[in-house]
Amino acid sequence: MAIAKAERLMNLALCLLGTRRPLSKRELRDSIEAYVEAFRPGRGAASSDDSFNRMFERDKDDLRELGLVIETVENLDGEVGYVARRDSNRLPPITLDAEEAAALGLAAKVWQQARLAGAASGALQKLRAAGLPEDVDPYEAHGALEPHIPVHEAAFEPLMLACRDRRPVVFDYRKATAARPETRQVEPWALECWRGHWYLAGWDRDRGAERVFRLSRITGKVRARAGRYTAEVPDVVTVRETVAGWAGEIADRSARIRLRTGSGYPLRAKAVSVRERGDGWDELEIPYGHGLDAWLVEFGPDVVVLEPAELRADVVDRLRAVAKG
């Protein structure tokens, strides 16, 4: 089905780019084989016309989202026609200096996955064909750098494509404090790697709010859904800042905790002060921000919250939820 649609869109684009005058829906329907095959005479004129109109409008919208400029022209008889003029759909010449070419070369080398590496290599070949000088080596300027972005989660690729295509998705997600995963309906905005983990930022439809999801906690397959976004996508999706906020990295208060001696080294690294008690426990003062309760729960019985009382209550509630399953 995906191949058939891609072929249909390509034929429609070529038809609109190749005509010297605007073509009506009827002319396009009779000229493009996919439309002819799908809407043969004798299948019910009214339903066939309605189905074609819906398909044509979807195809036209898809081509416009891909960047094709399609003009709508009305002739003297009031008939509407469509054309994609070549001068409106011609890209300017590509000119790159050595530093820009090197940056693209590093971007092409960054992916370890075979499918993405092939796409990056193909992109560089297209740049060569578009005029990138042969004496400019995209890799040479920074040959000592070998950037890598490890991606082990199966959810990465379908979510990357969903972000690119602006497609809503559904997946099962297990929170750190939950025993079982929950189904989440999300409008994906952006992916970002932060401290060795990949995160997705998007709009959670069920909760009606922005949320960030850690890809390693997505279970099962990511399923794409039809339809458009219901929430406005921010101009700049600050995944890193949002994750930092939820992880307690952005803090305006302090919390006092007891930590078992010889454990909880990530907490010790963030501590403002550490006092040895001598009874197998240490007392720490750590920054307190949104999401700290979820982080403390991960250390289980090695952590006891002393203050503030609200943080202690949140941690106890989360532990009780885990115990109940």
Disulfide bonds with the S-S distance in Angstrom:
none
